[in-house]
Amino acid sequence: MKSRAEHEVVLRAIPPVKELLDHPLFQLFPVSRPFLKRIIQQEIERFRQQVVQQQLAITPESVARRLQEQITNRLRRLVSAQLTRVINATGIIAHTNLGRAPLAPAAIEAIRQLAGGYCNLEFQLASGGRGRRESNVETLLQLLTGAEAALVVNNNAAAVLLVLHALARRREVIVSRGELVEIGGSFRLPEVLQTSGARLVEIGTTNKTRLDDYRKAIGPRTAAILKVHPSNYRVVGFTQSVAIQELSPLCRNHGIPLIYDLGSGALVDLQQWQLPAEPVASRALQDGADIVTFSGDKVLGGPQAGIIIGKKAYLDKIRRHPLTRALRCDKLTYAALEATLRLYLQPESLPQHLPVLHLLTTPVEHLRQRAQTIVDTLTTRAVQARIVPSTAQMGSGALPLETIPSIAVELTPRKFSAATIARKLRQNSPPIIGYVQDEKVFLDMRTVDASELAEIIKAINRL
Ligand SMILES: *Cc1c(COP(=O)(O)O)cnc(C)c1O
């Protein structure tokens, strides 16, 4: 235990801010003096705290060098991009923490074309008058889903919030208890409803809700029935829920909208590629939903966006609501979404052009070859590698229980723990994100591009 006096000696050895400011090493960073000064002051303060709290064993002579190192490290981190490309070896295709859907080359090109200049976002080239930013995307969505109208906002959480706020504020919304879901920790349906100003009327039980439960709950204050695709879980066994086809006549008779939050929401039937079924937006409308909402960056494979499609009368009302302005997307989102939607005009060739579908449909044999390339080229003695069958997932709540066959490289540590190996891979440049199970590290090949194999091999060999 150090005495107070010893602290004092160390603290007195801290060089003055002015002296540090002129240190030649710091002048190499593209950071102006006022910001450099702020950083130096913050690092001195942090250093003081460490000394006072005795987290630092240090002699007065090494104080200056230690501070210089701290400041240099801070500057280095500051001037290099912290948001960086990673290699996704989790096998989760639309991984929310890893940025969800990789964009199609067409979408990236659309962003590149528009990002550095001006565009006709809200400008009609024919008349020279003001245009609507969503008009092109709306036309595509109408064609692809058969919807009367469409609207795009920041994400699906915003879409649900907006729809409820515009159509059901201060009134009641009926939801089955089996569909009061939480998605990703920050989207809990009861809370979204509360925030929208609508009052939640829960009906049925967790495992069973009948048409009669909905019928009995409808009253003079009912604004809508909301159905939610429970995306990330399923109650199995003794269950019952009410389909959109059954709810639609009930809503029509009472003149209230049937709102359906699809969550992931596919624009095409994934079963044509032998993939597990995911609710299709056009089908939801055909079945009688009045308003359907879904994400742009889950199965759809586009940029982050929330898509609202449905009856024109409702969409017009939503469009006029002030929240719509607050939740609107920027030109880059529209550029990427428009280009992504255009790929759906030829659904049969989606696996060639849309990364999400390409990843979902890559034959297991190709994945095995990738794994083989890794295993065959490893020279490290830190791990033992072998090829194992695994299961990939869509992620973001989509296709939750339906897994997609995949192949993984299993790394059994010979030295270090599995957690240490996983951490070392995460600290690689670029970071490689796998998962740990039973003291082994797994790298799933379904989300790894063939062009990333060399980087993976190099990282493992360096262990
Ligand atoms: C993912 C999801 C949301 C939230 O969508 P974001 O695009 O992430 O905002 C809402 N509802 C359901 C059912 C979902 O699966």
The ligand as an SDF file (V2000), in Angstrom:
LIG
                    3D

 15 15  0  0  0  0  0  0  0  0999 V2000
  -37.0430   -7.0870  -36.2520 C   0  0  0  0  0  0  0  0  0  0  0  0
  -38.4670   -6.8130  -35.8980 C   0  0  0  0  0  0  0  0  0  0  0  0
  -38.8890   -5.5110  -35.5990 C   0  0  0  0  0  0  0  0  0  0  0  0
  -37.9340   -4.3470  -35.5770 C   0  0  0  0  0  0  0  0  0  0  0  0
  -37.4670   -4.0750  -36.8620 O   0  0  0  0  0  0  0  0  0  0  0  0
  -36.1880   -3.1230  -37.0580 P   0  0  0  0  0  0  0  0  0  0  0  0
  -36.0720   -2.9990  -38.5380 O   0  0  0  0  0  0  0  0  0  0  0  0
  -35.0500   -3.8090  -36.4040 O   0  0  0  0  0  0  0  0  0  0  0  0
  -36.5160   -1.8220  -36.4150 O   0  0  0  0  0  0  0  0  0  0  0  0
  -40.2230   -5.3130  -35.2990 C   0  0  0  0  0  0  0  0  0  0  0  0
  -41.0920   -6.3320  -35.2840 N   0  0  0  0  0  0  0  0  0  0  0  0
  -40.7240   -7.6090  -35.5550 C   0  0  0  0  0  0  0  0  0  0  0  0
  -41.7520   -8.7100  -35.5040 C   0  0  0  0  0  0  0  0  0  0  0  0
  -39.3910   -7.8850  -35.8840 C   0  0  0  0  0  0  0  0  0  0  0  0
  -39.0140   -9.1410  -36.1540 O   0  0  0  0  0  0  0  0  0  0  0  0
  1  2  1  0
  2  3  1  0
  2 14  2  0
  3  4  1  0
  3 10  2  0
  4  5  1  0
  5  6  1  0
  6  7  2  0
  6  8  1  0
  6  9  1  0
 10 11  1  0
 11 12  2  0
 12 13  1  0
 12 14  1  0
 14 15  1  0
M  END
$$$$
